[in-house]
């Protein structure tokens, strides 16, 4: 990195924690926590609970006469703008239009320059299609409206239909991640290119899981194979702690087969020779039984004999059936069966000698490192697999070394274009900190995996080339050009030019700090054939997954928000185009009531940063030390700017179980108050001093000691500088009427929840600006888990040392509320759910 820029980036080092602002644990922690927001105090969420929740929303929507009209405020163009601070040494080095995470992609086999249909499944974004993915700027259409859920994991065009209009979409994401890898409701089919849909097919067998791959038998469109895995329920911005859990009333995970076009399904395999051993038990889930702990991720048919089926499953390797799924033989053991995240991506291709070749790219958490295998005869007998990967840069197999690093359960693929058996693409994630080649997120081999060149960045510029997002999920190639690829990643879809350039001379740059001749030689080899051009083709796809949204108190059209794995964005007052103001994970965001130029954002955990220059990417200042990384902190923890007092922010810390419980209605002693951080009553001056010094942090005052749960909400109101509310992940609610007291130790908090209020996750508090003693509070979770304390929306009025609670749920039904706001002009309440937004009119409560 150039000296001056390197020095500046070092000064801003704290502005990008971990791997360029993303959690070092990968995307796993976010929705592991988000899942328990819905489940608590239970540990699972059933299909029946979700069905009742959706039915409740649908009933409310019918009462309202259909869905209310909403205006899209974007972004239809999510622009990573050019900045000197992003370059080939760190992250997304050039300007490009991004999208949200895309889990799968398929392209029509009859693709040509005038008509080249393609379909993609953005996570949480349903399914989108374009009539010509080769167009300079493809026009995308949202096709997922009729689907029962927007979480989608797989899309497949039925090659038996010569028109290319028959497509299948599998709902639910199968990457075993917890960052929105939400369980689906089954399979959908369209025979007119996605205009209309039939489904969900196989709900009894397929719902409550993720669908990793759909395979249709050539010559027999009624025979389908669907690979399913465990998956989560629920997706929002914050919650507790925990691990992915299977949906309790879902059928067992694994491979399913239908011979009647999806009307009926049979379980045929889950990483064991005997399918009857696989029961979906706790032992199986905990990886102490014979079958796969997470399910089957990939299913392929032999290119010469469609009755030969190949399946790979988590932690159980690769299996083959010679009789259309009736019996199974393991042909490659798992790289590490003791690690349930071990995932083997597979693809097969026909060789000229009549045999079938299989490529396997496999890894887990890095134990051992991920690698590429190949066998040139897998259709019969006992195949021999060759490990083609080497950790030594002197060896050509270094190209595929550890490509998916520690998150292969999320980032991995292997693809060989039909008819080109020696061409193979492998994908994973950025190898951060490496300067041998271009981070090796996607590698192309033209010699059957022996060596490879780096496809991650193109050859347009050495310091600011066009580049792929760090996290890769799927790749397909142009049927007429195996060197032109279309790649799905956490930043949407990228397209290569299909042509290459030699940029091996870039390896002579001393800023690469290549320590050995072997590293330099490998760099030259891997950059000798890189894409001449990479283009983002996401314009028009509104698929960013927003975690939070904030509006400027100075201009209601000025918005900013954090997104899953794509950082923080601001619309600059526009509807169409939003621009990225910080990379990495995107959590909370906000403005300051007194300074229009002020912004704050978080990555994950307790990572607030402040900016006094309208969100300029080079002007962020980290103020997270020492509150970052404390055990028990939420993945996306609440941070707010005070709506009344300029220069003041509030941030929670973990709220743990006290030695003795404290009764509601009394001020809590040190062991039970919400553990908040008052980030400098005069933050403005403190950060000025911090900015001038280039290090240090503002004054932080601790308001309280550990209590029960984690603080999930902190809320203030612009009309009263003395009142603040806080709530926890276990249903506790507190109020302070002297939060502005000096010193900070004089602030007192009173617990106001009661034995009759839900002990579930509190998602929001809306304080009445006309009367700060009144607020509306919403809860996640299900009444069926807390039958003695039901309700999702409450009106609360402070009274003496406690409060009165009135249930305003009425006919809302048993569905979690993810956020609740009030129109303080009309008095109407708006509740966000997993399926849409509902309104309760002030003058018309249901009877």
N, C-alpha and C positions, 0 to 999 in steps of 0.2 A: 504494500500500500504506500502511495506517495507520502513523504515525510510530514508535510504540513497537515494533510488530511488524516494521516495516521495519528498524529498528535491530538488533533481535535476529536477523533473518534475515541481515543483513550480517555480524554476528559469527559466524554459522554458515555463512558463504558457502563456506568450504572443505569443508563437509560434503556439498556437492552439486556435484562437478566437472562441467564440460561442460554439456550440455543436461539439467539436472536429474538428474544422476547417470548419464546414458547416454553411451557413447562418442561423441566428436565425429565419428567415422567411421561412425556408425550401427551396425547389427547386423552389418556385413560382416566385421569382423576376427575375431569369436569362432570361428566354425566354419571359416573359412579355415585357422585354426590347428588346430582340432579334426580337420579332414580329414587333415592331414599326420600327426597322431598315429597314425592307422591305416596310412597309406601308407608312412611312413619305414622304410627308406632309399629306397624307390621314390617316385615322384611321382604315382602313380595307384592306384586300387583298382578291380579288375575285377568284373564280375557273377559270374564263375566263383569268385573268391575269396569273395565274399559268400555265394554258394550253398553252397560248401563249409563256410563258417563256420556258416551256419544248420543245415546237415545235421549238423554235429558237435554242435551244441547239442541238436537233436532226438534224436539217438542217445543222448546222455547223459540226456536227460529220460526216454526210454523205459526206460533201464536203471534209473532211479530209480522206475519205476512211475507216471510221470505227474508233473505239476507239484506242487511242495511247497505246502503251505498257507501263505498269507501273510495277515496282519492289516493292513487299511488303517488308517493313522494320519493320514489326511487330507492336505490339507484338502478336505472336501466343501463347506466355506464359508470362502473366503479373503477376509477382510474388510480392506479399507482403512478403518481407523477414522477417525472425525472427529478432526481436529487443526487448531489455528489455523495451523500452519506450512504446510499445503497450502491454497491458495486460488486464486481465479480469475486471479491474476497469475503462477502457476507451473504446478501439476501436480495433476491429479485432485483437484479442490477440495473434494469432500465424501466422506462415507462411502459405500462401495459394495462389493458382493460381486463379486470379480473371478474370472477364469479365465485360462488361458494363452492364447498367441497362437492366433487362429482364422483360417484362411486362406480359407475360403469358407463360404457359407450358401445354402440354397435353401428355399423355402416352397411348400407345396402350392397349386395354382391354385384349388382349391375351398375355400380357407380360410374358416371361419366362426367365430362366437363359441364354439361348442361343440367343434369339431374343426378344428384348424389345425396340420397336421403340418409340422415343420421339421427340417432336418438341418444339422449343422455339422461341419467338419473342423478340430479343433484340431491345430496343428503338433506332431507327435510324440504326439498323443493319439488317433489313429484317427478314428472317426466316431461322433457322438452324435446321438440323435434325441429328439424330444418329440412327444406327440400333440396338444398345444395350446400353441403358443408365445404365445398371447394370454392364457393363464391368469395370474392375479396372480403366481403363483410356479410357472413351468413345471417339470414333472418330467422330468429328462433320463435317458436310458438309453444306456449304452455299448454300441455295436453292432459294434465293430471287432475283437472277439476272433478271428474266423476269418481276418482279413486277414493277409497274409504280412509286413506291416510296418505300424507305427503312423504313419509319416510319410504325411500325406495332403495333397493340394493342391487338390482340386476335388470337389464333390458336385453331382449334377444329378438332379432328378426327371423322369422321362420323361412328358411331357404327353400322349403317345399312350395311356397307360394311365389310363383314367378313374377307376380306384380310387386312383391316386396312390401305389401301393405299389411300383412299379418305380423303382429308383434305381440310379445308377452312382456309384462313387467312384474317383477317380484318385489313385493313390499317388505320392508324391514331390512336393516343393514346388517351384514354378516361378518363384519371385521372384528368382532369381539372387543371393539373399543368401547369406551363409555362416554365419548364426546358426541352424543346424539345418535349413537348406533341403536336406533329405536326399533322395537319389535313391530312386525307388520301384521296384516290381516289376511294375507293369502296372495294368490296369483290373479292377475288380470290379463285379458286378451282383447285385442282389437283387430278387426279385419279391414279397417279402412284408414290405416295409418295413424291411429290415435284420436280420430274425431269422436268416436264412441267406444265404450268399453263394456265388456261382459265380465262380471265377477263380484266379489272375490271367489275364484275357483279354489276348491279344496280348503275352505276356511277351517273345517274341523281338524284337518291334518296339518295345515301349514301356518295357521294363525299363531301369534304369540312368539314367533321366531324371526330370524333374519334369513333372507333368501340370497345365497351367495352366487349361484349360477343356475341358469335354465338351459337344458340341452334337449333338442328336438331330433328325433330319429329321422335321418334322410330316407325319403320314400314312404314314410309312415307318420304323417303329421299328428296322429292321435296318440302316439307314444312319446311321453314327456318324462324327463328326469329333472328333479329339483333338489338342489343341495341346500340344506337348512342348518342353521346354527342357533345357539342360544342368543338372546338379545334383551335389551332393556325396555322398560316402559317409562315414558316421561322425559321431557326435555324443557329446561328453563335455565335461568341464569345463576342459581345458587342453591346450595344445600349442604348437606351434612358430611358424613364419611361413609365408606362402605365399599362393597364389591358388586360386580355384575351378578345378578341372580336370574335363574330361569323363571319364566312365567309359570305359576303353579298349575294352572289347568290347561296348559298347552300340551299337545302331543310330544312325544320324545323327539329330540333333535337327531338329524342324520339325513340320509338320502331317501327320497320318496319317488315312486314311479306311478304313472298313470298310463293306461292303454286305451282310454276312451275319451281323450281330449281334455282331461282335467276334471271330469265328473266324479271319478272315484280314484283314491290314492292308496298305495301300499308302501309301508315302510320296508326297505330292502337292505339297508347297510348303515353302519356307523363305526367304521374302523375296527371291525372284528370279523372273524370267519363265520361266526354264528350270530345272526341278527336277533335271535331270541334272547341273547344275553343282554341286549341293549334295552334298558327300561326307563331311562331318564331319571334314575335314582340320585339321591344325594351323594352316594359313593361314586357314581359315575361322574357327576358334576365336579366332585372333589378330586378326580383323577386317581381313584383307588380301585377302579373296576377295569374290566377288559376293554370296554368301548370308549370312544372318544369323549373327552370331558366337555367339548364345545360343539362338536358336530362336523359335518362334511362341508368343506368350503368350495371344492371344485369337482366337476364331473365332465368327463370327455368321452366321446365315442371313437373307436378305432376308425381311421379314415378308409380302411379297406373292408372292414367287417363291423357293421353297426351293432352287432350283438355282443361285441367285446366292449365292455364298459370299464373306464378307469375313474377312480375316485380318490381324492386326498382329504384327510380329516385332521383336525387339530390333534397333535401329539400322538398320532397313530400311523403316520406315514402314508404310503400310496398303495392302493389295492386294485386288483383286477378281477373282473367277472367275465368268464368266457361264454356265459349263457344268459345274457340280458338281465343280469342282476340277481339270479337265483342263488348262486354260490360265489364265494369270494376267496381270493388268495392274496396275501400281502406280497408285493413285489419290491418294495423298498421300505425299510424300517424308518421310523421317525428319527430325525437328527438328535432329538432329546425328548423321549417320551415322558420324562419326569416334569417337564415344563409345559403346562397346558397351553401356553401361547404359541408353541411350535407350529408353524404353518408352512405347508409345502405348496407353492404355486406350481401348476403343471400345464404342459401343452404337448400335443402329439402331432406328428407329421409323417407322411408317407415317404419312404426312401425309394430311389430308383431300383434297388435290388429286391423290392417286394416286401421288405420288412418295415416295421413301424418304429420311429424314433420318438423318444420322450425326453423333454427337458424338464428339470425340476429346480426351481429356486426356493431355498428353504432357510428359515431362520426363526428366531424367537426374541429373546431379550438381550441377545449377544452371548449366550451360553450354550454352545460355542458360537463363533461368528457365522453370519449367514454366507451361503455359498451356492454355486451352480453345479448341478449334476446332469449327466447325459447317459442315456442308454440307447443303443442302436438296434435293439431287438426286444421289444416289450410285449408283443402280442401273444407269446407263448413261452413255456418253460420258465426258467428262473433268470430274469434279466440281470445283467451286470451293469452297475452304475459307476461311472467315472466321476470323481470329484475334480472339476476343472478349475477350481479357485485356489489362489495362493495369497498368503499374507505378505509375501516378499515382493516389493516393487520390481525386482530384477526379473520376475517371472511374468509371462503374458497373462496368466490367470489372475493377476492383481486387479484387472479391470472389474471383476465381479466380487471383489473382497468386501465383505461386511456392508453391502449396499443398503440394507434396511436397518442397519445399526441395532438399536435396542428396541425397535417397535415394529418388528416384522408382522406382528398380528394386525397391524394397521396399514403399513406401507410395503406392499410387495406385489409384483406380477412377473410373469414370463410369457412371451408371445412369439410364436414363429409363424410367419405368413404362409398360407396354403400354397403349395407348389414350390416353396423355396426353403428346403429343409436345413440348409446351412446358415440361414439368417435367423437370428434370435435376438429379441430385445429383453432386457431385464430391467426392473425398476424397483426403487425403494425410497430413500430419502436423502437429503443432502448429507454428505459426510462433512460435518462442520469442522472448520479449522484446517482442512486438508487443501493443499495447493498443488498436489499432483493431479493434473487435469482440472476438471470443472465440477468437483464435488460428487461426480458419478451417481447422480440421482437416477439417470436413465443411461444405459449402455447398450450399444449395438455391436453385435458380433456377426461377421460374415464368414467365419471359419468354424461354424458349429460350436461356438462357445469357448474356443481355445483362447482367443484374445478379443479385445473390444475397443471401441472408441466412444468418447463421451458425448452424449446428445443433450446434456443439461443446459448449456448455453450455446448460442450460435456464434458465427464468426464475424458479426458486423462491427464489433469494437472490442478492444482488449479489456478495458476497464468497465465499460457499460454496455455489454451485449444484451440482447434479448434472452430471457432465461425462464426456465420452468419454476413453478412454486416448489418449495422444499419437499412436500409430501405427495407421493405418487400412488395411484390406485389402479389404473387400467390403461391399456393401449391397444389400438387397432391400426391397421395400415390400409392404404388405398389399394383396392383389389387389382388395380392396374399398375401400381408402383409400390413395391414392398419397402422402398426407402422413404416414402412419405408417410409419416405417422400422425395420428390424432391421439392426444394423451390427456387422460382425466386425472386431475390432482386437486389438492385443497384450494387452489386458486382458480378452478374452473376447467376450461379445455384449451389446450394449445395445439397448434398445427405446425408441422415442419414443411419446408419447401420441397423436400424430396431430393434436394441436391446438396452437395458437400463442398467444403473448402478446407484447405490445409492451413492450420494456424499453429503448427509446431514451433514456429519461431517465437511465439509468446512465452515459451518455456525458458527462454534465455533471460527473461526479466528477473533481475536480482531480488525484486520485491517478493517473489515467490518463496524465497528462502529454502530452495531445494538443497538439502544437505549433502546428498550423495549423487554420484554419477548415475546410479541405477534409478533414482527418483527422477532425475532430469531426462534420462532416456525414455522412461515410461511415460512421462509427461508428453514428450515429443510424439511418441507413438499414439497416445490416446487423443491428442489434439490434431493429428494428421488428417482426420476425416470427420469433421463436425458439421452440423447443419449450416447451410449458407444463411438461413433465415428461420426464425421461430416467430409465430404470430399468436397472440391471444385472440380467440374468436368468441368472446363472451358478451359482446355488446348486445343489449336487448334481453339478456337473461337476468331477471331480478332474483338472484339466488343466494346472495350473501346471507348468512345466518346471524342475525343481530342478537346479541346477548343483552344489550342495554340501549337506551335512547335518552338523550337529554336535549332540552330546548333552551336557547339563550333567553334570559329574562329581559334582554335589551331588544331582541328581534325574534318573534315567535316562529319565523320562517327559517332561522338558523339552527340547524340540528347537527348533533354528532352522536356517534354510538360505537360500541365495541362489538366485534364479530368473532365467531369461532375461527381461530387459526389464521385470521386475516387482519388482525390489528384493529385500529380505531380509524373511523372515517368521519368526514364532515362534508355537508352539502353546500357550504358557502352561500346559502340562501336559494339554491337551485333545486328543481325537482328531478331533473334528468341525471345530471352528473354529480357524483360524490367523489371526493379525493381522499386518499389515504394519508393520514397525518402521523401514524406510527405503526410499525410492523409487529409481528408476533401474535400472541393471543390478545384479544380485546375484551376487557371487562367493563367496569363502571366508567362513566365519563360525566363531565359537568362543566359549568361556567361559574362566574363570580357575579354577585348581585351588583357590585360597585365598579367592576373593571371589565368593560366589553372585550378587551384584548386577552383576558385570562381564560385558560382552559386547564382541565385536568383529565387524566385517564389512568387506567390500571391495565396491567397485563393479566396477571392471575395472582391469587393469594393477596398479600398486602403489599402491593407495588405501586402506590400512587406516584405520579409524576405531574409536575406543574409546568405551565408554559405562559409566558407573558408577551408572546408575539403571535397571537392569532392562530396558534397551532402549527407554526412553522416547524418542520421536522428536525431542524438543527438546534432548536431552542428549548427542548425538553430538559427538565432538571429533576432527577430522582430525589424523592424525599422518603424512601421506603425503609432505610436503615434507621433504627434497629427493629422495626415492626414486621419485617418480612420473614417468613419461614417459621413462624411459631406453630407448634403442633396444635391441631384442632381448627386452624383457620379454614374458612370456606374457600373453595376453588375460585369463585368469583365473589369476593367479600364486599359488603356494602360500604361505600364511601360516598359522602355527600358534601356539597358546598352549602354553607349556611345561607338560606334564602333571605335572611334579615341582616346579618352582620358581615360586611365585606371583609375578605381576608381570613375567613374562618372555615375550617373543614372538620368533619367528624368521620372517624374511622373506627370500626370495632376491632377488638382482639378476641381470642378464644374465650368462651364463657363456660367454665367447667363446673362439675358437681361440687357444691360446698360440703363441709363436714356435717352441717345440720341444715335441713330444709328451712325455708323462711316462709311464714304464712303470708298469703296475699293480703293487701290492704294495710301493710305496715312498711315504713321505711326499712330498707335492707341494710344490714351492717356490711362491713367490708367483704365478707365471704359470699355475698349474694347479689351485689349490684351488677348491672350490665357492664362488662368490661369494655369501655369505649376509649378511644384515643382522641383527645382534643388537639388537633394538629395546629397548635399555635394560634392563639387568639389574634395575634398580629402577624399572620403568615406572610402577608405582603412584605413587610420589612425584613422578616427572617429569611425569606427566599432571596430577596435582593442581596442580603449579606452572603448567603450561600452561593449565589451566582457569581458574585465578585470574587469570592475565595476559591471557587471551583471545587469545593468539597464540603463535607459536614452535613448537618441536617437542622431543620427548624426545631424550636422548643416543642416538646411533646409532653402533655400532662395526662397522667393516667387517672381515669375516673372510675374507680371501683376495682374489685378483685374478682377472681374467678367465681363463676356461678354455674348453673346447669345449662347444658347445650351450647350452641354457638350463636352469637348474635346474627340474625338474618336480615333485620331491617333497622335502619336508623332514619328518623324523619323529624323535620322541623317545619315551621310555617313562617311566611314572610311578615306576618302582622304581629308577631310576638317573639322577642329575643330571649325570653326566659323559659319557654316551654320546649321540651323535646320528648319524643317517644322512641322506645326501642323494644324489639321483640326478638325471640330466640327460635331456634329450629325445633324446640320441643314445646312450643306454645306459650311460653311465658311472655308477659307484656308488662312493660315498665313505663313510668312517666317521671319526668323531672320538671318542676316548675321554677327552678333556679339554675338552669344549666349554664347561665352566663355569670354565675357567682365567681368571685375571686377571693381567695385562691381556688384553684380547681378542686382541691380536697374538700371544699365546703359544699360542693354540689351534692344533692341528695336525690335518690331514686326510690320510687315507691312501686311495688308490684301490684298490678290492678287486675290481672286475670283471676278467675275464680275456679272453684271445683267443678262448675257447670260448663266452663268454656272448653273448647277442644284442645287436647294435648297433642296438637299436630303442628306442622311447620307453618309459621306465619310468613306470608309472602309480601304483604304490603300494608302500609298505614297511610291513610289520607286524612290530614288534619284540616278541620274547618277554619278557613282564614278569618271568618267573622266571629268565631268562638273557639279558641284553641283548647277549651275544655271538652270539645266534642271531636270525635274521629271515627272513621270507618276502617275496619280491619278485616283482612281476608286470610283464609287458610287454604293450604294445599291438602292433599291426602283425601281419604274417603271416609264418609260417615260409617260405612260398613266395618271399618277398622276401629272406630271409637263409638260404638252404638249408644253409649251412655252420655256422650258429649258430642252432639251432632251440630252441624251448621258450617257454612262456608263464608258468609258475609255478615258482619255485625256492625251495628251502630253503638258507639261507646260514649258515655257521658261521665266525666269525672264528678265525683260527689264525695266531699270530705276526704277521708284517707283512702277511699277506694273508687269504685266506678260502677255504674249500671250498664248492663249489656242487653241489647235488643237484637234478636236474630232477624236479619233482613234477607235471609236466603229464600224464604217463601217457596215458590215452586221451581227453584233453581235446579233441583235434582242433585244427585250425588256425583258431582264432578269437581275436580280440583280447580281452584282459582289461582292463576299465575300472577295476576296483578289486578288492582282495583283502583280506579280513579273516580272523581266526582266532578261534574260540571258545576262549579260553584255559582254560576249564574242561574241555571235552570233547576239545580238540585238533583239532576239525574245521575245515577250511578252506572258505571261501565265496568264490566268484569271480563278479563281475558281468560280464556280456557284453552285446553289442548286442541279445540276444534274451531274456535272463532271468538268473537266478542259479543257479549249480550248486554242489554240495557234494561235498567229498572227505572221507570219514570217516577219522579217524585210524587205526582198526583194520582198515580194509578197502581198501588201495590196490589198484587193478586189476592183474591179472596179465598 
